[in-house]
Amino acid sequence: MSDLSLTQPKLKECPFCGGNARLWVEAGINIDVWGYAECDLCEARGAWAPSVAAAAEKWNRRAGDEANL
């Protein structure tokens, strides 16, 4: 697993504790690259996504956002 903290899109603070989050990716033989965001403080984890951008979008989504409608 790799830490993309140098090239990651901007992430919102953790919705549970306010901690900083970072994106992680995993790739292997014969599989696509997938990623997720995780809080450095409470270790809350966002959903797996098929790209870094999609993982950031999922993490940044909050209840009440227009994107959720």
PDB file of N, CA, C and O in Angstrom:
ATOM      1  N   MET A   1       0.845  -1.164   0.000  1.00  0.00           N
ATOM      2  CA  MET A   1       0.000   0.000   0.000  1.00  0.00           C
ATOM      3  C   MET A   1       0.896   1.234   0.000  1.00  0.00           C
ATOM      4  O   MET A   1       1.949   1.232   0.637  1.00  0.00           O
ATOM      5  N   SER A   2       0.495   2.274  -0.698  1.00  0.00           N
ATOM      6  CA  SER A   2       1.303   3.478  -0.821  1.00  0.00           C
ATOM      7  C   SER A   2       0.598   4.683  -0.225  1.00  0.00           C
ATOM      8  O   SER A   2      -0.629   4.775  -0.261  1.00  0.00           O
ATOM      9  N   ASP A   3       1.371   5.599   0.318  1.00  0.00           N
ATOM     10  CA  ASP A   3       0.857   6.861   0.836  1.00  0.00           C
ATOM     11  C   ASP A   3       1.045   7.913  -0.246  1.00  0.00           C
ATOM     12  O   ASP A   3       2.164   8.129  -0.712  1.00  0.00           O
ATOM     13  N   LEU A   4      -0.039   8.570  -0.652  1.00  0.00           N
ATOM     14  CA  LEU A   4       0.032   9.579  -1.704  1.00  0.00           C
ATOM     15  C   LEU A   4      -0.035  10.989  -1.138  1.00  0.00           C
ATOM     16  O   LEU A   4      -0.559  11.882  -1.803  1.00  0.00           O
ATOM     17  N   SER A   5       0.472  11.219   0.053  1.00  0.00           N
ATOM     18  CA  SER A   5       0.294  12.507   0.719  1.00  0.00           C
ATOM     19  C   SER A   5       0.924  13.669  -0.047  1.00  0.00           C
ATOM     20  O   SER A   5       0.514  14.812   0.154  1.00  0.00           O
ATOM     21  N   LEU A   6       1.899  13.421  -0.913  1.00  0.00           N
ATOM     22  CA  LEU A   6       2.516  14.505  -1.664  1.00  0.00           C
ATOM     23  C   LEU A   6       1.689  14.932  -2.869  1.00  0.00           C
ATOM     24  O   LEU A   6       1.806  16.073  -3.317  1.00  0.00           O
ATOM     25  N   THR A   7       0.860  14.047  -3.400  1.00  0.00           N
ATOM     26  CA  THR A   7       0.116  14.357  -4.620  1.00  0.00           C
ATOM     27  C   THR A   7      -1.391  14.239  -4.448  1.00  0.00           C
ATOM     28  O   THR A   7      -2.122  14.275  -5.437  1.00  0.00           O
ATOM     29  N   GLN A   8      -1.860  14.102  -3.249  1.00  0.00           N
ATOM     30  CA  GLN A   8      -3.280  13.855  -3.032  1.00  0.00           C
ATOM     31  C   GLN A   8      -4.118  15.109  -3.228  1.00  0.00           C
ATOM     32  O   GLN A   8      -3.650  16.220  -2.979  1.00  0.00           O
ATOM     33  N   PRO A   9      -5.357  14.932  -3.674  1.00  0.00           N
ATOM     34  CA  PRO A   9      -6.286  16.055  -3.727  1.00  0.00           C
ATOM     35  C   PRO A   9      -6.570  16.547  -2.307  1.00  0.00           C
ATOM     36  O   PRO A   9      -6.324  15.836  -1.332  1.00  0.00           O
ATOM     37  N   LYS A  10      -7.085  17.760  -2.204  1.00  0.00           N
ATOM     38  CA  LYS A  10      -7.408  18.320  -0.887  1.00  0.00           C
ATOM     39  C   LYS A  10      -8.543  17.523  -0.254  1.00  0.00           C
ATOM     40  O   LYS A  10      -9.564  17.266  -0.892  1.00  0.00           O
ATOM     41  N   LEU A  11      -8.357  17.136   1.003  1.00  0.00           N
ATOM     42  CA  LEU A  11      -9.363  16.378   1.743  1.00  0.00           C
ATOM     43  C   LEU A  11      -9.924  17.216   2.881  1.00  0.00           C
ATOM     44  O   LEU A  11      -9.201  17.982   3.518  1.00  0.00           O
ATOM     45  N   LYS A  12     -11.213  17.063   3.128  1.00  0.00           N
ATOM     46  CA  LYS A  12     -11.836  17.716   4.277  1.00  0.00           C
ATOM     47  C   LYS A  12     -11.372  17.022   5.551  1.00  0.00           C
ATOM     48  O   LYS A  12     -10.869  15.899   5.518  1.00  0.00           O
ATOM     49  N   GLU A  13     -11.552  17.716   6.683  1.00  0.00           N
ATOM     50  CA  GLU A  13     -11.246  17.109   7.977  1.00  0.00           C
ATOM     51  C   GLU A  13     -12.167  15.925   8.218  1.00  0.00           C
ATOM     52  O   GLU A  13     -13.229  15.818   7.605  1.00  0.00           O
ATOM     53  N   CYS A  14     -11.757  15.040   9.110  1.00  0.00           N
ATOM     54  CA  CYS A  14     -12.567  13.875   9.463  1.00  0.00           C
ATOM     55  C   CYS A  14     -13.912  14.339  10.015  1.00  0.00           C
ATOM     56  O   CYS A  14     -13.951  15.216  10.878  1.00  0.00           O
ATOM     57  N   PRO A  15     -15.018  13.765   9.530  1.00  0.00           N
ATOM     58  CA  PRO A  15     -16.334  14.173  10.022  1.00  0.00           C
ATOM     59  C   PRO A  15     -16.612  13.699  11.448  1.00  0.00           C
ATOM     60  O   PRO A  15     -17.580  14.146  12.064  1.00  0.00           O
ATOM     61  N   PHE A  16     -15.795  12.816  11.973  1.00  0.00           N
ATOM     62  CA  PHE A  16     -16.021  12.266  13.309  1.00  0.00           C
ATOM     63  C   PHE A  16     -15.181  12.950  14.385  1.00  0.00           C
ATOM     64  O   PHE A  16     -15.678  13.231  15.475  1.00  0.00           O
ATOM     65  N   CYS A  17     -13.899  13.221  14.079  1.00  0.00           N
ATOM     66  CA  CYS A  17     -13.020  13.775  15.115  1.00  0.00           C
ATOM     67  C   CYS A  17     -12.333  15.072  14.709  1.00  0.00           C
ATOM     68  O   CYS A  17     -11.704  15.721  15.544  1.00  0.00           O
ATOM     69  N   GLY A  18     -12.441  15.462  13.437  1.00  0.00           N
ATOM     70  CA  GLY A  18     -11.794  16.682  12.967  1.00  0.00           C
ATOM     71  C   GLY A  18     -10.333  16.502  12.604  1.00  0.00           C
ATOM     72  O   GLY A  18      -9.646  17.477  12.298  1.00  0.00           O
ATOM     73  N   GLY A  19      -9.846  15.260  12.635  1.00  0.00           N
ATOM     74  CA  GLY A  19      -8.450  14.982  12.308  1.00  0.00           C
ATOM     75  C   GLY A  19      -8.155  15.121  10.823  1.00  0.00           C
ATOM     76  O   GLY A  19      -9.065  15.245  10.003  1.00  0.00           O
ATOM     77  N   ASN A  20      -6.875  15.099  10.492  1.00  0.00           N
ATOM     78  CA  ASN A  20      -6.443  15.151   9.097  1.00  0.00           C
ATOM     79  C   ASN A  20      -6.584  13.775   8.462  1.00  0.00           C
ATOM     80  O   ASN A  20      -6.437  12.749   9.126  1.00  0.00           O
ATOM     81  N   ALA A  21      -6.871  13.773   7.172  1.00  0.00           N
ATOM     82  CA  ALA A  21      -7.012  12.519   6.436  1.00  0.00           C
ATOM     83  C   ALA A  21      -5.957  12.447   5.347  1.00  0.00           C
ATOM     84  O   ALA A  21      -5.425  13.465   4.903  1.00  0.00           O
ATOM     85  N   ARG A  22      -5.667  11.232   4.928  1.00  0.00           N
ATOM     86  CA  ARG A  22      -4.772  11.032   3.791  1.00  0.00           C
ATOM     87  C   ARG A  22      -5.336   9.926   2.917  1.00  0.00           C
ATOM     88  O   ARG A  22      -6.153   9.116   3.358  1.00  0.00           O
ATOM     89  N   LEU A  23      -4.887   9.907   1.671  1.00  0.00           N
ATOM     90  CA  LEU A  23      -5.335   8.895   0.719  1.00  0.00           C
ATOM     91  C   LEU A  23      -4.320   7.766   0.650  1.00  0.00           C
ATOM     92  O   LEU A  23      -3.111   7.988   0.712  1.00  0.00           O
ATOM     93  N   TRP A  24      -4.833   6.562   0.521  1.00  0.00           N
ATOM     94  CA  TRP A  24      -4.010   5.368   0.362  1.00  0.00           C
ATOM     95  C   TRP A  24      -4.462   4.644  -0.896  1.00  0.00           C
ATOM     96  O   TRP A  24      -5.646   4.648  -1.231  1.00  0.00           O
ATOM     97  N   VAL A  25      -3.517   4.023  -1.590  1.00  0.00           N
ATOM     98  CA  VAL A  25      -3.845   3.250  -2.786  1.00  0.00           C
ATOM     99  C   VAL A  25      -3.261   1.856  -2.678  1.00  0.00           C
ATOM    100  O   VAL A  25      -2.280   1.618  -1.972  1.00  0.00           O
ATOM    101  N   GLU A  26      -3.888   0.946  -3.394  1.00  0.00           N
ATOM    102  CA  GLU A  26      -3.399  -0.427  -3.445  1.00  0.00           C
ATOM    103  C   GLU A  26      -3.506  -0.909  -4.882  1.00  0.00           C
ATOM    104  O   GLU A  26      -4.517  -0.694  -5.551  1.00  0.00           O
ATOM    105  N   ALA A  27      -2.470  -1.550  -5.335  1.00  0.00           N
ATOM    106  CA  ALA A  27      -2.455  -2.108  -6.684  1.00  0.00           C
ATOM    107  C   ALA A  27      -1.698  -3.427  -6.637  1.00  0.00           C
ATOM    108  O   ALA A  27      -0.840  -3.638  -5.781  1.00  0.00           O
ATOM    109  N   GLY A  28      -2.021  -4.279  -7.543  1.00  0.00           N
ATOM    110  CA  GLY A  28      -1.343  -5.561  -7.604  1.00  0.00           C
ATOM    111  C   GLY A  28      -1.359  -6.095  -9.020  1.00  0.00           C
ATOM    112  O   GLY A  28      -1.828  -5.427  -9.942  1.00  0.00           O
ATOM    113  N   ILE A  29      -0.856  -7.273  -9.185  1.00  0.00           N
ATOM    114  CA  ILE A  29      -0.825  -7.895 -10.502  1.00  0.00           C
ATOM    115  C   ILE A  29      -2.250  -8.190 -10.947  1.00  0.00           C
ATOM    116  O   ILE A  29      -3.039  -8.766 -10.199  1.00  0.00           O
ATOM    117  N   ASN A  30      -2.564  -7.795 -12.157  1.00  0.00           N
ATOM    118  CA  ASN A  30      -3.868  -8.050 -12.781  1.00  0.00           C
ATOM    119  C   ASN A  30      -5.048  -7.373 -12.082  1.00  0.00           C
ATOM    120  O   ASN A  30      -6.189  -7.801 -12.257  1.00  0.00           O
ATOM    121  N   ILE A  31      -4.795  -6.326 -11.293  1.00  0.00           N
ATOM    122  CA  ILE A  31      -5.917  -5.569 -10.733  1.00  0.00           C
ATOM    123  C   ILE A  31      -5.686  -4.089 -10.968  1.00  0.00           C
ATOM    124  O   ILE A  31      -4.550  -3.639 -11.117  1.00  0.00           O
ATOM    125  N   ASP A  32      -6.759  -3.350 -10.999  1.00  0.00           N
ATOM    126  CA  ASP A  32      -6.670  -1.909 -11.142  1.00  0.00           C
ATOM    127  C   ASP A  32      -6.214  -1.286  -9.828  1.00  0.00           C
ATOM    128  O   ASP A  32      -6.206  -1.937  -8.783  1.00  0.00           O
ATOM    129  N   VAL A  33      -5.842  -0.038  -9.901  1.00  0.00           N
ATOM    130  CA  VAL A  33      -5.478   0.716  -8.702  1.00  0.00           C
ATOM    131  C   VAL A  33      -6.752   1.168  -8.011  1.00  0.00           C
ATOM    132  O   VAL A  33      -7.636   1.744  -8.644  1.00  0.00           O
ATOM    133  N   TRP A  34      -6.849   0.912  -6.725  1.00  0.00           N
ATOM    134  CA  TRP A  34      -7.983   1.341  -5.912  1.00  0.00           C
ATOM    135  C   TRP A  34      -7.445   2.144  -4.746  1.00  0.00           C
ATOM    136  O   TRP A  34      -6.287   1.985  -4.359  1.00  0.00           O
ATOM    137  N   GLY A  35      -8.284   3.013  -4.181  1.00  0.00           N
ATOM    138  CA  GLY A  35      -7.828   3.815  -3.054  1.00  0.00           C
ATOM    139  C   GLY A  35      -8.938   4.118  -2.071  1.00  0.00           C
ATOM    140  O   GLY A  35     -10.115   3.876  -2.337  1.00  0.00           O
ATOM    141  N   TYR A  36      -8.538   4.652  -0.932  1.00  0.00           N
ATOM    142  CA  TYR A  36      -9.488   5.089   0.092  1.00  0.00           C
ATOM    143  C   TYR A  36      -8.825   6.183   0.917  1.00  0.00           C
ATOM    144  O   TYR A  36      -7.603   6.329   0.897  1.00  0.00           O
ATOM    145  N   ALA A  37      -9.628   6.947   1.638  1.00  0.00           N
ATOM    146  CA  ALA A  37      -9.119   7.965   2.552  1.00  0.00           C
ATOM    147  C   ALA A  37      -9.257   7.444   3.975  1.00  0.00           C
ATOM    148  O   ALA A  37     -10.195   6.712   4.292  1.00  0.00           O
ATOM    149  N   GLU A  38      -8.318   7.826   4.822  1.00  0.00           N
ATOM    150  CA  GLU A  38      -8.349   7.389   6.216  1.00  0.00           C
ATOM    151  C   GLU A  38      -7.888   8.531   7.113  1.00  0.00           C
ATOM    152  O   GLU A  38      -6.949   9.254   6.779  1.00  0.00           O
ATOM    153  N   CYS A  39      -8.552   8.688   8.250  1.00  0.00           N
ATOM    154  CA  CYS A  39      -8.197   9.707   9.237  1.00  0.00           C
ATOM    155  C   CYS A  39      -6.934   9.281   9.982  1.00  0.00           C
ATOM    156  O   CYS A  39      -6.819   8.137  10.422  1.00  0.00           O
ATOM    157  N   ASP A  40      -5.991  10.208  10.118  1.00  0.00           N
ATOM    158  CA  ASP A  40      -4.756   9.923  10.854  1.00  0.00           C
ATOM    159  C   ASP A  40      -4.989   9.785  12.355  1.00  0.00           C
ATOM    160  O   ASP A  40      -4.203   9.142  13.050  1.00  0.00           O
ATOM    161  N   LEU A  41      -6.061  10.383  12.855  1.00  0.00           N
ATOM    162  CA  LEU A  41      -6.288  10.407  14.296  1.00  0.00           C
ATOM    163  C   LEU A  41      -7.161   9.248  14.776  1.00  0.00           C
ATOM    164  O   LEU A  41      -6.733   8.457  15.617  1.00  0.00           O
ATOM    165  N   CYS A  42      -8.379   9.144  14.248  1.00  0.00           N
ATOM    166  CA  CYS A  42      -9.307   8.109  14.746  1.00  0.00           C
ATOM    167  C   CYS A  42      -9.382   6.889  13.830  1.00  0.00           C
ATOM    168  O   CYS A  42     -10.063   5.914  14.148  1.00  0.00           O
ATOM    169  N   GLU A  43      -8.685   6.939  12.695  1.00  0.00           N
ATOM    170  CA  GLU A  43      -8.623   5.847  11.727  1.00  0.00           C
ATOM    171  C   GLU A  43      -9.954   5.541  11.049  1.00  0.00           C
ATOM    172  O   GLU A  43     -10.146   4.439  10.534  1.00  0.00           O
ATOM    173  N   ALA A  44     -10.882   6.513  11.044  1.00  0.00           N
ATOM    174  CA  ALA A  44     -12.099   6.344  10.249  1.00  0.00           C
ATOM    175  C   ALA A  44     -11.672   6.203   8.796  1.00  0.00           C
ATOM    176  O   ALA A  44     -10.739   6.871   8.349  1.00  0.00           O
ATOM    177  N   ARG A  45     -12.348   5.344   8.070  1.00  0.00           N
ATOM    178  CA  ARG A  45     -11.949   5.055   6.699  1.00  0.00           C
ATOM    179  C   ARG A  45     -13.121   5.269   5.759  1.00  0.00           C
ATOM    180  O   ARG A  45     -14.248   4.862   6.044  1.00  0.00           O
ATOM    181  N   GLY A  46     -12.839   5.912   4.637  1.00  0.00           N
ATOM    182  CA  GLY A  46     -13.842   6.098   3.599  1.00  0.00           C
ATOM    183  C   GLY A  46     -13.965   4.845   2.752  1.00  0.00           C
ATOM    184  O   GLY A  46     -13.218   3.882   2.928  1.00  0.00           O
ATOM    185  N   ALA A  47     -14.904   4.870   1.844  1.00  0.00           N
ATOM    186  CA  ALA A  47     -15.153   3.729   0.964  1.00  0.00           C
ATOM    187  C   ALA A  47     -14.022   3.562  -0.053  1.00  0.00           C
ATOM    188  O   ALA A  47     -13.401   4.537  -0.478  1.00  0.00           O
ATOM    189  N   TRP A  48     -13.768   2.309  -0.432  1.00  0.00           N
ATOM    190  CA  TRP A  48     -12.836   2.033  -1.522  1.00  0.00           C
ATOM    191  C   TRP A  48     -13.390   2.661  -2.788  1.00  0.00           C
ATOM    192  O   TRP A  48     -14.604   2.704  -2.989  1.00  0.00           O
ATOM    193  N   ALA A  49     -12.498   3.148  -3.643  1.00  0.00           N
ATOM    194  CA  ALA A  49     -12.901   3.774  -4.898  1.00  0.00           C
ATOM    195  C   ALA A  49     -11.896   3.398  -5.986  1.00  0.00           C
ATOM    196  O   ALA A  49     -10.745   3.086  -5.682  1.00  0.00           O
ATOM    197  N   PRO A  50     -12.324   3.425  -7.257  1.00  0.00           N
ATOM    198  CA  PRO A  50     -11.457   2.985  -8.351  1.00  0.00           C
ATOM    199  C   PRO A  50     -10.405   4.004  -8.784  1.00  0.00           C
ATOM    200  O   PRO A  50      -9.688   3.761  -9.755  1.00  0.00           O
ATOM    201  N   SER A  51     -10.293   5.135  -8.093  1.00  0.00           N
ATOM    202  CA  SER A  51      -9.256   6.118  -8.398  1.00  0.00           C
ATOM    203  C   SER A  51      -9.028   7.001  -7.177  1.00  0.00           C
ATOM    204  O   SER A  51      -9.859   7.053  -6.270  1.00  0.00           O
ATOM    205  N   VAL A  52      -7.901   7.689  -7.166  1.00  0.00           N
ATOM    206  CA  VAL A  52      -7.596   8.606  -6.072  1.00  0.00           C
ATOM    207  C   VAL A  52      -8.626   9.728  -6.032  1.00  0.00           C
ATOM    208  O   VAL A  52      -9.104  10.105  -4.962  1.00  0.00           O
ATOM    209  N   ALA A  53      -8.967  10.260  -7.207  1.00  0.00           N
ATOM    210  CA  ALA A  53      -9.953  11.349  -7.262  1.00  0.00           C
ATOM    211  C   ALA A  53     -11.306  10.896  -6.726  1.00  0.00           C
ATOM    212  O   ALA A  53     -11.962  11.642  -5.999  1.00  0.00           O
ATOM    213  N   ALA A  54     -11.727   9.695  -7.074  1.00  0.00           N
ATOM    214  CA  ALA A  54     -13.015   9.175  -6.595  1.00  0.00           C
ATOM    215  C   ALA A  54     -12.977   8.926  -5.089  1.00  0.00           C
ATOM    216  O   ALA A  54     -13.970   9.163  -4.401  1.00  0.00           O
ATOM    217  N   ALA A  55     -11.851   8.455  -4.572  1.00  0.00           N
ATOM    218  CA  ALA A  55     -11.725   8.239  -3.128  1.00  0.00           C
ATOM    219  C   ALA A  55     -11.819   9.570  -2.385  1.00  0.00           C
ATOM    220  O   ALA A  55     -12.464   9.651  -1.340  1.00  0.00           O
ATOM    221  N   ALA A  56     -11.183  10.609  -2.917  1.00  0.00           N
ATOM    222  CA  ALA A  56     -11.254  11.936  -2.299  1.00  0.00           C
ATOM    223  C   ALA A  56     -12.679  12.470  -2.349  1.00  0.00           C
ATOM    224  O   ALA A  56     -13.163  13.048  -1.376  1.00  0.00           O
ATOM    225  N   GLU A  57     -13.348  12.278  -3.476  1.00  0.00           N
ATOM    226  CA  GLU A  57     -14.737  12.731  -3.610  1.00  0.00           C
ATOM    227  C   GLU A  57     -15.638  12.042  -2.588  1.00  0.00           C
ATOM    228  O   GLU A  57     -16.481  12.689  -1.967  1.00  0.00           O
ATOM    229  N   LYS A  58     -15.465  10.746  -2.415  1.00  0.00           N
ATOM    230  CA  LYS A  58     -16.275  10.009  -1.436  1.00  0.00           C
ATOM    231  C   LYS A  58     -15.996  10.506  -0.017  1.00  0.00           C
ATOM    232  O   LYS A  58     -16.930  10.678   0.767  1.00  0.00           O
ATOM    233  N   TRP A  59     -14.726  10.737   0.323  1.00  0.00           N
ATOM    234  CA  TRP A  59     -14.381  11.208   1.659  1.00  0.00           C
ATOM    235  C   TRP A  59     -14.957  12.606   1.913  1.00  0.00           C
ATOM    236  O   TRP A  59     -15.456  12.890   3.002  1.00  0.00           O
ATOM    237  N   ASN A  60     -14.886  13.462   0.912  1.00  0.00           N
ATOM    238  CA  ASN A  60     -15.315  14.850   1.072  1.00  0.00           C
ATOM    239  C   ASN A  60     -16.830  15.023   1.057  1.00  0.00           C
ATOM    240  O   ASN A  60     -17.323  16.095   1.406  1.00  0.00           O
ATOM    241  N   ARG A  61     -17.566  14.016   0.669  1.00  0.00           N
ATOM    242  CA  ARG A  61     -19.030  14.096   0.641  1.00  0.00           C
ATOM    243  C   ARG A  61     -19.560  14.104   2.072  1.00  0.00           C
ATOM    244  O   ARG A  61     -19.121  13.314   2.908  1.00  0.00           O
ATOM    245  N   ARG A  62     -20.496  14.993   2.345  1.00  0.00           N
ATOM    246  CA  ARG A  62     -21.085  15.112   3.682  1.00  0.00           C
ATOM    247  C   ARG A  62     -22.603  15.130   3.581  1.00  0.00           C
ATOM    248  O   ARG A  62     -23.164  15.547   2.567  1.00  0.00           O
ATOM    249  N   ALA A  63     -23.252  14.679   4.627  1.00  0.00           N
ATOM    250  CA  ALA A  63     -24.715  14.718   4.682  1.00  0.00           C
ATOM    251  C   ALA A  63     -25.168  16.154   4.467  1.00  0.00           C
ATOM    252  O   ALA A  63     -24.605  17.085   5.042  1.00  0.00           O
ATOM    253  N   GLY A  64     -26.181  16.324   3.642  1.00  0.00           N
ATOM    254  CA  GLY A  64     -26.699  17.654   3.368  1.00  0.00           C
ATOM    255  C   GLY A  64     -26.080  18.311   2.153  1.00  0.00           C
ATOM    256  O   GLY A  64     -26.597  19.321   1.674  1.00  0.00           O
ATOM    257  N   ASP A  65     -24.968  17.759   1.632  1.00  0.00           N
ATOM    258  CA  ASP A  65     -24.376  18.306   0.415  1.00  0.00           C
ATOM    259  C   ASP A  65     -25.308  18.072  -0.757  1.00  0.00           C
ATOM    260  O   ASP A  65     -25.995  17.052  -0.809  1.00  0.00           O
ATOM    261  N   GLU A  66     -25.340  19.006  -1.699  1.00  0.00           N
ATOM    262  CA  GLU A  66     -26.171  18.840  -2.889  1.00  0.00           C
ATOM    263  C   GLU A  66     -25.783  17.592  -3.670  1.00  0.00           C
ATOM    264  O   GLU A  66     -26.634  16.972  -4.308  1.00  0.00           O
ATOM    265  N   ALA A  67     -24.505  17.216  -3.627  1.00  0.00           N
ATOM    266  CA  ALA A  67     -24.028  16.048  -4.369  1.00  0.00           C
ATOM    267  C   ALA A  67     -24.698  14.764  -3.901  1.00  0.00           C
ATOM    268  O   ALA A  67     -24.726  13.776  -4.636  1.00  0.00           O
ATOM    269  N   ASN A  68     -25.235  14.769  -2.695  1.00  0.00           N
ATOM    270  CA  ASN A  68     -25.883  13.572  -2.160  1.00  0.00           C
ATOM    271  C   ASN A  68     -27.310  13.407  -2.640  1.00  0.00           C
ATOM    272  O   ASN A  68     -27.898  12.339  -2.467  1.00  0.00           O
ATOM    273  N   LEU A  69     -27.877  14.437  -3.238  1.00  0.00           N
ATOM    274  CA  LEU A  69     -29.283  14.374  -3.645  1.00  0.00           C
ATOM    275  C   LEU A  69     -29.476  13.590  -4.907  1.00  0.00           C
ATOM    276  O   LEU A  69     -30.604  13.446  -5.378  1.00  0.00           O
TER     277      LEU A  69
END
